[in-house]
Amino acid sequence: MGEEILTLEEQKQILIDAYINLMRIKKVQKEVNEELEYQIKTTKVKLSTFGIDISELEF
């Protein structure tokens, strides 16, 4: 009841935004954060399943 179904494009955009936010956090981290690294890794896998090339998103 009242559930909103996201389109494929919306799902892709949410994942791209999540990846960019994770990379912003990583950029300001002074030390290695294992949970952050795991979240980045799993988000990369999810993006690759959609065929999204993230090489230009990394900074």
Protein Blocks (a to p, Z undefined) as FASTA:
>chain_A
ZZacddfklmmmmmmmmmmmmmmmmmmpmbdcfklmmmmmmmmmmmmmnopafklmpZZ
